[in-house]
Amino acid sequence: MRVLFTVPPLAGHVNPTVAVGAELAARGHEVAWTGPAAALARLLPAQARILPAGEDVGGGYSALHERWRDLRGVGALRFLWEEALVPLARAMVPGVTRAVRAFGPDVLVADQQALAGPLVARRLGVPWATSASTSAELTRPFADFPKVGEWVAGQISGLLAEYGAAGDPGGWDPRFSERLVLVFSTPELVGSAGDFLPHHAFVGPAFGARPPSPGFPWQRLDPARRRVLVSLGTLNQEAGARFYGAVLGAAERLAEEVQFVLAAPAALIGAAPDHVLLQESVPQLELLPHLDAVVCHAGHNTVCEALAHGLPLVVAPIRDDQPIVARQVVEAGAGIRVRFGRTRAEELRDALTAVLDEPGPRRAARRIQASFAAAGGAAAAADRLEKLS
């Protein structure tokens, strides 16, 4: 079987496909990726086959966060669709078309932000599946904001009309395959699966190989104190100056009991006190087994990685799907939500003390951890793709 992954140039969307691709390759199948090649080369294993698509906007797509990082709510959503998703789809369609014709996939797997994949797959008659790297789109995120939902639907229908696909019988949505949606989560985190269709496959997180990280000072981890990672992901650090102030205040108040590992630019933090281990970046998957809790922006990948290790969370969502993921964490009982823009040191200290000391959040995190393990991850995703071909 030949499987072609269509992805945007963003690590959180590429990483699950790396794990699934590796599993498929181990079973003897051929795999390739299509998207902005220069960006994908930094995110994929060295041996990955990359077929260029949308290269002219690839670097600019990643750089859009300079304008996007300070936006919130509807403003961030409009920017995502008008400046990122729709332009990327237009730019990628010619390259994805060439990739499909050259590679001849039996199945195309399209990330929900790589809309060119479904457009080309339907036009060329290739079976396609959705890669839902976050579950937010599956939870009717605009149910309470119908006007916003109508606006998003208008963006999608306008894109389909550009490519002569809007008149298909019954209508369709390129974010959701009608045959297979791979959801890299489980109902224990997302919520009840009663409203999901049978072809929505909850396979749990799929963790692929990551590019090597700079040397981490493992010897500085203090075995006498509990350890907490603070991370805002790769795209939100510059927006976190005020939040980092609250983190340092909480760290000072908990210095005798808790060691903070802070993944942040040194330029925003300055000289870190001795009880804070400051690193520009951390080998997150390798570090998590050594931790007791995680503070993050409720990015889907960081949340799932923490929960896969049974770690409770303090979540401070910023934009996009993060408020939805944060709500899932809180409703599952696995963490506490704080305000990203207005969190005070005392509030963060109290939230951390609660997830570290109270048994409920850790029990809930371990329940979700067990559900992740049972879901099967990359192997379960590969099983479903083999049945689709």
KOLKEDREN-325369 format. One record per residue: residue in three letters; x, y, z of N, C-alpha, C in turn. Coordinates in pm, whole numbers, padded with zeros to 5 digits, always signed. Each point is the difference from the previous one (the first is absolute). Layout:
ALAXYZXYZXYZ
...
***
This chain:
MET+00084-00119+00000-00084+00119+00000+00088+00125+00000
ARG-00045+00102-00071+00068+00130+00000-00089+00102+00069
VAL+00059+00071+00098-00074+00098+00079+00070+00135-00012
LEU-00076+00103-00036+00054+00134-00014-00062+00088+00108
PHE+00086+00060+00085-00044+00092+00104+00008+00143-00053
THR-00109+00074+00013-00005+00140-00040-00008+00084+00128
VAL+00102+00083+00022+00012+00067+00129+00041+00147-00016
PRO-00037+00084+00096+00052+00137+00005+00138-00002+00065
PRO+00077+00107-00012+00136+00001+00054+00006+00036+00148
LEU-00072-00076+00082-00006+00026+00143+00024-00130+00076
ALA+00088+00004+00099+00044-00121+00070-00115-00078+00060
GLY-00094+00069+00065-00109-00069+00066-00090-00077-00095
HIS-00002+00039-00126-00082-00068-00099+00079-00109-00072
VAL+00130+00016-00006+00085-00099-00067+00032-00118+00091
ASN+00022+00026+00129+00049-00104+00091-00084-00128+00000
PRO-00134+00007+00008-00076-00126-00001+00021-00080-00128
THR+00015+00069-00113+00019-00073-00126+00136-00068-00006
VAL+00098+00054+00072+00131-00065+00006-00013-00138+00064
ALA-00072-00006+00112-00018-00127+00069-00079-00100-00085
VAL-00108+00048-00062-00082-00089-00083+00078-00044-00123
GLY+00074+00094-00060+00082-00036-00116+00103-00104+00034
ALA+00064+00013+00116+00101-00099+00041-00063-00137+00019
GLU-00120-00005+00059-00068-00127+00018-00037-00063-00134
LEU-00049+00081-00093-00034-00052-00133+00125-00051-00071
ALA+00110+00075+00007+00124-00043-00065+00050-00131+00059
ALA-00013-00017+00132+00043-00124+00065-00082-00119-00048
ARG-00121+00026-00048-00086-00107-00052+00022-00024-00149
GLY+00094+00072-00058+00032-00021-00141-00070+00092-00097
HIS-00073+00101+00049-00068+00093-00088+00093+00116-00037
GLU-00031+00068-00110+00075+00118-00042-00073+00125+00049
VAL+00077+00094+00055-00060+00122+00050+00076+00121-00053
ALA-00071+00111-00015+00061+00126-00041-00083+00114+00059
TRP+00062+00117+00002-00068+00121+00050+00002+00106-00109
THR-00105+00081-00005-00001+00113-00092-00041+00125+00075
GLY+00069+00109-00029-00019+00128+00066+00122+00086-00028
PRO+00012+00116+00062+00117+00086-00021+00129-00074+00038
ALA+00081-00035-00099+00107-00097+00020+00107+00047+00098
ALA+00043+00126-00010+00107+00047+00087-00041-00008+00146
ALA-00123+00038+00030-00049-00006+00138-00017-00144+00046
LEU-00053-00086-00088-00021-00139+00038+00132-00072+00024
ALA+00103+00038-00072+00130-00066+00017+00053+00019+00141
ARG-00038+00109+00066+00045+00023+00137-00085-00076+00101
LEU-00116-00049-00041-00093-00064+00092-00008-00150-00016
LEU+00043-00051-00115-00011-00142-00030+00135-00070+00015
PRO+00000-00132+00017+00126-00075+00004+00080+00020-00129
ALA+00131-00016+00011+00088+00028-00113-00035-00084-00122
GLN-00047-00123+00023-00027-00090-00113-00139+00018-00060
ALA-00080+00092+00052-00138+00016-00048-00002+00048-00144
ARG-00093-00053-00076-00020+00046-00139-00095+00118+00002
ILE+00046+00113-00052-00079+00124+00000-00024+00045-00143
LEU-00127+00022-00034-00039+00048-00131-00049+00144+00016
PRO+00068+00098-00061-00028+00142+00028-00141+00042-00040
ALA-00060+00083+00084-00130+00061-00030-00012+00127+00083
GLY-00026+00112-00065-00017+00125+00073+00129+00059+00052
GLU+00111-00032-00067+00130+00045+00050+00010+00152+00005
ASP-00070+00070-00088+00012+00145-00006-00059+00070+00123
VAL-00088-00070+00075-00055+00062+00121+00045-00071+00127
GLY+00077-00105-00012+00036-00081+00116+00067+00078+00110
GLY+00109+00070-00031+00070+00077+00103-00086+00112+00054
GLY-00075+00065-00090-00087+00108+00045-00113-00050+00089
TYR-00045-00124-00023-00108-00058+00081+00045-00011+00146
SER+00121-00050+00020+00050-00011+00136+00024+00137+00062
ALA+00041+00096-00083+00030+00134+00051-00126+00082+00030
LEU-00116-00048-00042-00124+00074+00025-00025+00022+00148
HIS+00060-00083+00086-00030+00012+00142+00050+00132+00058
GLU+00089+00068-00072+00044+00132+00047-00119+00096+00005
ARG-00094-00014-00095-00120+00085-00002-00115-00063+00079
TRP+00003-00131+00012-00111-00075+00058+00008-00011+00152
ARG+00123+00009+00056+00021-00039+00139-00075+00087+00100
ASP-00031+00125-00035-00069+00088+00093-00151+00004-00022
LEU-00049-00079-00095-00144-00002-00027-00070-00099+00091
ARG-00127+00025+00027-00080-00088+00085-00139-00014-00063
GLY-00071-00102+00041-00140-00017-00035-00027-00001-00149
VAL-00104+00074-00040-00043+00002-00140+00108+00059-00089
GLY+00076+00097+00050+00108+00058-00080+00103-00103-00038
ALA+00036-00087+00094+00097-00106-00029-00058-00101-00099
LEU-00130-00030+00015-00064-00095-00091-00004+00054-00142
ARG-00038+00126-00016-00005+00061-00133+00139-00002-00063
PHE+00099+00034+00079+00136+00002-00053+00042-00141-00044
LEU-00033-00101+00081+00036-00137-00033-00055-00041-00136
TRP-00127+00031-00024-00062-00042-00126+00043+00088-00118
GLU-00003+00131+00020+00024+00092-00113+00148+00011-00037
GLU+00088-00010+00099+00142+00021-00026+00081-00129-00005
ALA-00055-00110+00052+00078-00123+00007-00066-00116-00075
LEU-00114-00048+00046-00056-00124-00055-00038+00010-00146
VAL-00077+00103-00035-00045+00012-00140+00118+00030-00094
PRO+00089+00097+00032+00116+00021-00088+00090-00123-00013
LEU+00019-00074+00109+00082-00121-00008-00065-00104-00091
ALA-00133-00015+00010-00069-00094-00087+00020+00036-00147
ARG-00019+00128-00032+00019+00042-00140+00143-00028-00048
ALA+00096+00029+00086+00139-00018-00039+00037-00147-00016
MET-00063-00088+00080+00039-00140+00000-00068-00083-00108
VAL-00115+00044-00051-00075-00084-00095+00085-00046-00118
PRO+00075+00089-00069+00079-00050-00115+00103-00104+00041
GLY+00072+00022+00110+00101-00095+00043-00060-00131+00047
VAL-00112+00004+00072-00066-00123+00043-00049-00079-00121
THR-00049+00071-00099-00043-00068-00123+00117-00074-00064
ARG+00114+00067-00011+00119-00065-00055+00044-00118+00086
ALA-00007+00017+00132+00042-00106+00091-00088-00124-00015
VAL-00131+00020-00010-00091-00113-00016+00027-00073-00131
ARG+00020+00076-00105+00025-00064-00130+00134-00071-00004
ALA+00101+00055+00068+00134-00061-00002+00008-00120+00094
PHE-00059+00012+00119+00013-00105+00102-00105-00109-00013
GLY-00116+00036-00052-00108-00097-00017-00049-00062+00129
PRO-00042+00081+00099-00039-00057+00129-00128-00082-00008
ASP-00006-00104+00082-00125-00074+00018-00091+00073+00099
VAL+00064+00075+00093-00074+00078+00100+00074+00132+00019
LEU-00075+00110+00008+00056+00129+00036-00051+00035+00140
VAL+00091+00039+00089-00036+00040+00136+00023+00150+00011
ALA-00106+00075+00023+00008+00146-00001-00022+00056+00140
ASP+00097+00078+00046-00020+00075+00123-00114+00099-00020
GLN-00072+00032+00109-00115+00089-00011+00037+00141-00042
GLN+00128+00038+00012+00043+00131-00048+00066-00006-00137
ALA+00001-00116-00062+00055-00015-00135-00115-00030-00096
LEU-00080+00101-00028-00124-00018-00075+00022-00037-00145
ALA+00120+00023-00051+00029-00038-00138-00008-00150-00020
GLY+00032-00077+00104-00002-00146-00013-00135-00053-00039
PRO-00108+00030+00074-00132-00048-00039-00046+00054-00135
LEU+00032+00127-00031-00040+00056-00129+00056-00084-00115
VAL+00129-00033+00010+00064-00077-00107-00046-00145+00002
ALA-00011-00058+00119-00039-00141+00009-00137-00024-00062
ARG-00096+00087+00029-00134-00018-00057+00002+00020-00151
ARG+00078+00097-00047+00005+00026-00143+00063-00116-00075
LEU+00101-00064+00060+00072-00108-00068-00048-00139+00041
GLY-00100-00007+00085-00058-00128+00035+00085-00086+00092
VAL+00074+00063+00091+00085-00074+00095-00071-00007+00135
PRO-00011-00118+00061-00058-00008+00135+00082+00085+00097
TRP-00069+00071+00089+00073+00085+00091-00056-00008+00141
ALA+00089+00021+00095-00035+00001+00142+00043+00133+00060
THR-00062+00035+00111+00034+00121+00072+00094-00032+00115
SER+00103+00083+00017+00085-00005+00118-00040+00115+00091
ALA-00069-00032+00109-00046+00102+00095+00103+00010+00112
SER+00100+00086-00021+00107+00012+00100-00048+00070+00126
THR-00117+00063-00006-00069+00049+00120-00147-00035-00015
SER-00064-00028+00112-00140-00043-00004-00097+00117-00003
ALA+00050+00123+00000-00089+00116+00017-00107+00008-00108
GLU+00036-00025-00125-00097+00013-00109-00112-00103+00011
LEU+00020-00106+00076-00100-00106+00011-00103+00026+00109
THR+00019+00108+00075-00084+00023+00118-00100+00113-00020
ARG-00034+00031-00126-00093+00109-00033+00041+00128+00072
PRO+00119+00052-00031+00054+00113+00077-00080+00128-00013
PHE-00083+00012-00105-00073+00125-00021-00148-00015+00032
ALA-00035-00104+00075-00142-00023+00031-00062+00119+00072
ASP+00077+00065+00084-00052+00116+00074+00024+00132-00073
PHE+00065-00008-00116+00031+00120-00078-00036-00026-00146
PRO-00130-00008-00031-00043-00041-00134+00051+00091-00111
LYS+00010+00130+00027+00049+00092-00103+00144-00031-00037
VAL+00081-00035+00100+00139-00038-00026+00004-00128-00081
GLY-00084-00097+00038-00006-00125-00077-00040+00023-00144
GLU-00094+00091-00022-00043+00031-00137+00114+00065-00078
TRP+00078+00084+00066+00111+00064-00069+00105-00102-00042
VAL+00033-00094+00089+00097-00105-00035-00054-00084-00115
ALA-00129-00035+00005-00061-00077-00109+00009+00076-00131
GLY-00013+00133+00007+00013+00081-00121+00140-00003-00056
GLN+00101+00001+00086+00138-00010-00048+00023-00132-00071
ILE-00054-00108+00056+00017-00132-00061-00074-00009-00132
SER-00125+00045-00003-00077-00010-00125+00061+00087-00109
GLY+00057+00115+00038+00067+00084-00099+00121-00069-00059
LEU+00078-00069+00084+00117-00074-00050-00044-00113-00092
LEU-00103-00073+00039-00048-00110-00084-00049+00053-00135
ALA-00068+00114+00001-00050+00056-00125+00114+00037-00094
GLU+00111+00049+00057+00116+00034-00084+00048-00118-00082
TYR-00014-00121+00056+00053-00118-00066-00109-00090-00056
GLY-00119+00060-00017-00109-00073-00064-00051-00116+00080
ALA+00018+00003+00133-00040-00114+00083-00121+00029+00086
ALA-00057+00120-00009-00108+00036+00091-00132-00067-00035
GLY-00014-00045-00123-00128-00055-00043-00013-00149+00017
ASP+00092-00064+00072-00009-00144+00019-00131-00036+00070
PRO-00064-00109-00040-00127-00039+00062+00015-00016+00150
GLY-00094+00059+00074+00001-00017+00145+00093+00093+00073
GLY+00088+00069-00071+00095+00087+00066+00107-00079+00073
TRP+00112+00066+00029+00107-00069+00072+00089+00104+00066
ASP+00081-00046+00093+00086+00088+00077+00141-00059-00005
PRO+00098+00073-00054+00135-00056-00013+00069-00024+00133
ARG-00058+00046+00110+00059-00027+00131-00036-00139+00052
PHE-00098-00065-00064-00050-00127+00052-00020-00099-00115
SER+00083-00102-00002-00021-00107-00097-00130-00073+00032
GLU-00070-00044-00103-00123-00076+00019+00028-00148+00023
ARG+00130-00039-00013+00035-00142+00015+00081-00028+00126
LEU+00091+00092+00038+00083-00026+00117+00055+00131+00055
VAL-00025+00025+00127+00059+00113+00072+00084-00058+00114
LEU+00131+00017-00009+00090-00045+00105+00007+00107+00108
VAL-00051-00030+00118-00002+00094+00111+00110-00041+00097
PHE+00102+00086+00015+00113-00035+00084-00028+00038+00146
SER-00109-00058+00052-00041+00020+00138-00093-00115+00034
THR-00065+00007+00117-00096-00102+00042-00122+00067+00062
PRO-00113-00071+00006-00120+00058+00062+00022+00040+00146
GLU+00093-00066+00068+00027+00035+00140+00049+00143+00014
LEU+00063+00054-00105+00042+00140+00001-00100+00088-00076
VAL-00041-00042-00117-00086+00083-00084-00139+00015+00061
GLY-00047-00105+00068-00137-00003+00049-00073-00115-00064
SER-00129-00009+00022-00079-00111-00051+00014-00013-00150
ALA+00020-00123-00047+00009-00026-00144-00138-00028-00061
GLY-00106+00021+00077-00133-00034-00049-00040+00078-00124
ASP+00054+00121-00017-00038+00081-00114+00092-00020-00120
PHE+00098-00088+00012+00095-00019-00109-00044-00117-00088
LEU+00038+00009-00127-00038-00102-00097+00094-00120+00009
PRO-00044-00116-00050+00083-00121+00011+00136+00013-00069
HIS+00009+00085-00103+00129+00011-00069+00093+00102+00066
HIS-00040+00054+00114+00089+00082+00081+00076-00094+00094
ALA+00126-00025-00032+00080-00100+00071+00085+00069+00106
PHE-00030-00024+00127+00078+00055+00111+00120-00091+00024
VAL+00113+00039-00054+00119-00086+00006+00097+00042+00110
GLY-00029+00111+00069+00093+00049+00102+00118+00070-00064
PRO+00086+00061+00081+00115+00073-00055+00097-00093-00071
ALA+00066+00054-00101+00105-00073-00072+00126+00084+00005
PHE+00098-00047+00073+00122+00078+00021+00110-00051-00092
GLY+00041+00085-00093+00106-00038-00092+00136+00048+00047
ALA+00103-00039-00073+00136+00045+00031+00009+00151-00017
ARG+00076+00063+00088+00016+00145-00004+00143+00035-00039
PRO+00021+00118-00060+00137+00044-00027+00079+00009+00130
PRO+00129-00026-00004+00081+00004+00123-00008+00137+00067
SER-00006+00000+00133-00001+00124+00078+00141+00030+00050
PRO+00030+00126+00022+00130+00035+00059+00016-00068+00135
GLY+00124-00011+00045+00027-00067+00125-00080+00055+00116
PHE-00065-00088+00073-00080+00041+00115+00077-00034+00128
PRO+00005+00090+00098+00077-00024+00123-00073-00092+00098
TRP-00005-00127-00034-00074-00096+00083+00048+00001+00144
GLN+00130+00026+00020+00055-00005+00136-00057+00109+00090
ARG-00065+00101-00060-00055+00109+00080-00141-00030+00051
LEU-00061-00108-00044-00131-00036+00054+00016-00041+00146
ASP-00080+00060+00085+00014-00019+00144-00087-00117+00047
PRO+00060-00110+00045-00080-00115+00045-00075+00026+00130
ALA+00036+00107+00072-00064+00029+00129-00127+00083-00014
ARG-00027+00052-00120-00119+00082-00020-00083-00056-00115
ARG-00129+00030+00005-00084-00036-00114+00032+00094-00115
ARG-00017-00049-00122+00045+00074-00118-00118+00029-00093
VAL-00004+00124-00048-00110+00047-00084+00058+00063-00126
LEU-00049-00042-00115+00037+00063-00126-00098+00113-00032
VAL+00054+00114-00043-00082+00111-00050+00037+00022-00146
SER-00098-00018-00089+00026+00015-00143-00120+00064-00069
LEU+00026+00099-00084-00105+00062-00081+00010-00043-00145
GLY+00075-00105-00030+00015-00045-00137+00095+00089-00077
THR+00019-00031-00126+00099+00071-00081-00051+00131-00058
LEU-00133+00018-00011-00054+00117-00068-00052+00107+00095
ASN-00001-00026+00129-00063+00093+00093+00095+00064+00099
GLN+00128-00034-00008+00091+00046+00104+00009+00151+00008
GLU+00007+00068-00115+00017+00145+00001-00121+00071+00061
ALA-00116-00066-00003-00121+00061+00056-00011-00022+00150
GLY+00097-00070+00058-00015-00043+00138+00071+00082+00103
ALA+00047+00121-00033+00081+00077+00094-00070+00019+00134
ARG-00127+00041-00003-00071+00021+00127-00022-00132+00072
PHE-00034-00104-00074-00024-00131+00061+00128-00052+00067
TYR+00113+00020-00067+00126-00045+00060+00027+00070+00133
GLY-00045+00125+00013+00015+00069+00127-00076-00071+00111
ALA-00121-00045-00031-00079-00075+00098+00066-00133+00032
VAL+00059-00063-00102+00070-00128+00021+00117+00019+00097
LEU+00078+00104-00021+00115+00024+00089-00048+00032+00141
GLY-00112+00072+00012-00054+00029+00132-00047-00127+00070
ALA-00068-00088-00074-00044-00127+00058+00119-00087+00038
ALA+00103+00002-00086+00120-00080+00027+00068+00047+00129
GLU+00002+00130+00021+00061+00053+00123-00077-00046+00123
ARG-00133+00000-00009-00083-00039+00114+00008-00150+00028
LEU+00036-00080-00101+00006-00146+00017+00143-00052-00003
ALA+00097+00089+00013+00140-00036-00023+00048-00115+00086
GLU-00048-00013+00121+00048-00106+00088-00057-00136-00035
GLU-00110-00001-00075-00069-00127-00026+00003-00042-00147
VAL+00010+00096-00091-00019-00028-00143+00113+00062-00081
GLN+00053-00078-00094+00096+00054-00097-00074+00024-00132
PHE+00010+00121-00052-00062+00035-00128+00102-00019-00112
VAL-00041-00072-00105+00077-00007-00123-00073+00089-00100
LEU+00058+00112-00033-00067+00102-00081+00059+00002-00141
ALA-00083-00039-00098+00041+00004-00141-00041+00135-00057
ALA+00096+00092-00011-00032+00137-00041+00127+00069-00048
PRO-00015+00104-00083+00117+00076-00044+00066+00073+00116
ALA+00130-00014+00012+00073+00066+00109-00018+00151-00006
ALA-00017+00055-00121-00014+00145-00015-00126+00052+00069
LEU-00103-00085+00012-00124+00043+00066+00005-00021+00151
ILE+00090-00086+00045+00003-00036+00142+00110+00075+00074
GLY+00113+00020-00066+00114+00058+00069+00072-00106+00080
ALA+00065+00040+00107+00072-00095+00084-00100-00081+00082
ALA-00001-00132-00021-00093-00086+00073+00055-00030+00139
PRO-00086+00001+00102+00045-00037+00135+00043-00146+00005
ASP+00071-00038+00105+00055-00135+00010-00107-00107+00001
HIS-00119+00031+00052-00104-00102+00009-00079-00015-00130
VAL+00039+00070-00107-00063-00013-00131+00104-00045-00101
LEU-00028-00111-00068+00088-00050-00104-00051+00054-00133
LEU+00066+00102-00054-00043+00068-00121+00072-00057-00121
GLN-00077-00041-00101+00055-00053-00125-00077+00060-00118
GLU+00070+00035-00106-00068+00049-00121-00096-00106-00055
SER+00042-00126+00004-00086-00110-00042+00036-00122+00083
VAL-00091-00095+00006+00023-00121+00080-00036-00122-00082
PRO+00062-00115+00029-00040-00126-00066-00125-00054+00071
GLN-00114+00051-00040-00121-00015+00081-00038-00145+00026
LEU-00001-00083-00103-00040-00139+00021+00094-00073+00095
GLU+00129+00030-00010+00097-00063+00090-00011+00055+00142
LEU-00040+00125+00013-00006+00065+00130-00124-00039+00080
LEU-00111-00025-00066-00127-00020+00069+00003-00111+00106
PRO+00068-00113-00022+00002-00103+00106+00065+00045+00130
HIS+00072+00112-00002+00070+00050+00118-00080+00110+00072
LEU-00125+00025-00043-00077+00113+00050-00118-00044+00085
ASP-00059+00098+00069-00118-00023+00083-00124+00073-00052
ALA+00019+00103-00082-00113+00076-00056+00052+00086-00115
VAL-00093+00053-00078+00033+00085-00114-00090+00122+00001
VAL+00060+00117-00023-00074+00124-00024+00018+00035-00147
CYS-00110+00021-00072+00013+00026-00143-00116+00082-00052
HIS+00003+00028-00129-00100+00082-00068-00119-00080-00050
ALA-00009-00126+00039-00107-00090-00046+00011-00033-00147
GLY+00122+00004-00055+00022-00054-00134-00026-00150+00002
HIS-00066-00051-00103-00045-00140+00001+00116-00096+00017
ASN+00111+00025-00067+00112-00093+00008+00060-00004+00140
THR+00023+00118+00060+00059+00002+00134-00094-00063+00101
VAL-00129+00029-00010-00097-00060+00091+00002-00152-00011
CYS-00004-00051-00122-00004-00145-00017+00131-00066+00044
GLU+00111+00067-00024+00128-00057+00044+00006-00006+00152
ALA-00048+00105+00067-00001-00002+00147-00092-00110+00052
LEU-00120-00009-00055-00096-00099+00047+00045-00142-00033
ALA+00073-00018-00108+00053-00132-00033+00100-00048+00104
HIS+00051+00094+00079+00091-00036+00110-00070+00012+00136
GLY-00132+00014-00001-00076+00006+00124+00021+00126+00080
LEU+00035+00111-00065+00031+00124+00071-00119+00095-00001
PRO-00040+00053+00114-00106+00101+00004+00052+00133-00055
LEU-00094+00088-00035+00034+00122-00073-00059+00124+00064
VAL+00071+00111-00017-00057+00134+00014+00002+00059-00140
VAL-00115+00038-00052-00011+00045-00138-00039+00147-00006
ALA+00070+00074-00086-00025+00143-00019-00019+00024-00149
PRO-00119-00028-00055-00020+00010-00145+00012+00143-00051
ILE+00045+00011-00125+00022+00130-00060-00099+00027-00113
ARG-00010-00093-00097-00084+00024-00119-00027-00133-00070
ASP-00072+00012-00114-00028-00112-00090-00066-00115+00076
ASP+00054-00122-00012-00064-00115+00063+00033-00012+00148
GLN+00089+00085+00051+00050-00019+00137-00109+00013+00106
PRO-00094+00096-00008-00108+00002+00099-00084-00128+00000
ILE-00018-00060-00117-00077-00124-00008+00075-00114+00067
VAL+00130-00011-00030+00082-00106+00062+00007+00022+00151
ALA+00014+00127+00043+00004+00029+00143-00129-00044+00068
ARG-00113+00026-00065-00128-00043+00057-00006-00152+00012
GLN+00053-00070-00099+00002-00146+00006+00081-00048+00120
VAL+00116+00063+00023+00085-00039+00113-00075+00021+00132
VAL-00063+00116+00015-00070+00032+00124-00120-00093+00020
GLU-00080-00021-00106-00119-00085+00013+00038-00145+00027
ALA+00117-00043-00048+00047-00136+00029+00057-00011+00141
GLY+00018+00114+00068+00052-00001+00136+00151-00007+00009
ALA+00070+00016-00114+00144-00020-00003+00081+00127+00017
GLY-00066+00112+00028+00077+00123+00015-00086+00118+00036
ILE+00066+00115+00013-00064+00126+00037+00035+00105-00104
ARG-00098+00082-00033+00021+00107-00098+00027+00132+00072
VAL+00098+00076-00051+00026+00135+00048-00005+00095-00119
ARG-00002+00128+00027-00012+00101-00105+00138+00036-00054
PHE+00019-00017-00128+00132+00028-00057+00038+00146+00014
GLY-00091+00090-00033+00034+00141-00002-00005+00069+00134
ARG-00064-00063+00100-00019+00069+00127+00038-00085+00122
THR+00071-00107-00022+00037-00087+00111+00098+00070+00094
ARG-00027-00008+00128+00091+00051+00102+00081-00115+00058
ALA+00112+00033+00059+00087-00102+00057-00074-00087+00101
GLU-00084+00065+00083-00072-00075+00102-00099-00100-00062
GLU-00067+00044-00107-00096-00088-00068+00071-00121-00058
LEU+00114+00024-00063+00075-00110-00060+00055-00093+00109
ARG+00050+00059+00108+00048-00082+00112-00111-00090+00054
ASP-00119+00056+00020-00111-00078+00055-00042-00111-00095
ALA-00003+00030-00130-00039-00102-00098+00102-00114-00001
LEU+00127+00036+00002+00104-00103+00001-00005-00083+00128
THR-00018+00065+00112-00009-00073+00126-00115-00099-00003
ALA-00111+00041-00061-00117-00089-00008+00029-00123-00085
VAL+00060+00017-00119+00022-00117-00085+00112-00088+00053
LEU+00090+00057+00077+00108-00079+00058-00042-00074+00126
ASP-00086+00062+00082-00032-00055+00131-00132-00075+00007
GLU-00097+00040-00081-00130-00067+00006+00001-00125-00088
PRO-00057-00111+00045+00008-00125-00077-00085-00001-00126
GLY-00106+00081-00006-00093-00005-00114+00065+00023-00134
PRO+00074+00111-00020+00060+00024-00132+00095-00110-00045
ARG+00079-00054+00091+00093-00107-00040-00076-00128-00035
ARG-00105-00031+00076-00081-00118-00035-00061+00015-00138
ALA-00054+00120-00029-00061+00023-00131+00105-00008-00110
ALA+00118+00057+00024+00107-00007-00100+00039-00145-00027
ARG+00006-00080+00104+00037-00141-00020-00110-00079-00070
ARG-00126+00038+00022-00109-00064-00073+00011+00030-00149
ILE+00031+00126-00034+00017+00035-00141+00124-00068-00055
GLN+00107-00007+00079+00121-00071-00042-00033-00144-00039
ALA-00080-00068+00079-00038-00138-00032-00082-00007-00128
SER-00088+00099-00020-00081+00000-00123+00087+00022-00123
PHE+00101+00085+00013+00092+00022-00110+00071-00131-00037
ALA+00050-00070+00101+00073-00124-00025-00091-00104-00068
ALA-00126-00007+00046-00092-00099-00056-00042+00034-00142
ALA+00001+00130-00036-00047+00042-00132+00091-00048-00112
GLY+00128-00016+00026+00089-00060-00100+00091+00094-00073
GLY-00029+00131-00002+00090+00096-00062+00026-00025-00147
ALA+00127+00006-00038+00039-00012-00140-00041-00135-00058
ALA+00010-00107+00078-00037-00132-00050-00148-00007-00034
ALA-00084+00058+00086-00145+00001-00026-00031+00083-00123
ALA+00069+00115-00016-00021+00084-00119+00040-00076-00126
ALA+00112-00070+00005+00044-00078-00117-00101-00110-00034
ASP-00055-00064+00103-00102-00103-00025-00118+00057-00077
ARG-00047+00117+00041-00116+00059-00066+00034+00042-00143
LEU+00120+00050-00023+00038+00040-00135+00014-00122-00092
GLU+00048-00111+00053+00011-00121-00083-00139-00047-00044
LYS-00099+00017+00085-00136-00042-00036-00063+00096-00101
LEU+00050+00123-00004-00059+00101-00089+00045-00019-00144
SER+00120-00054-00018+00059-00005-00136-00073-00101-00089
***
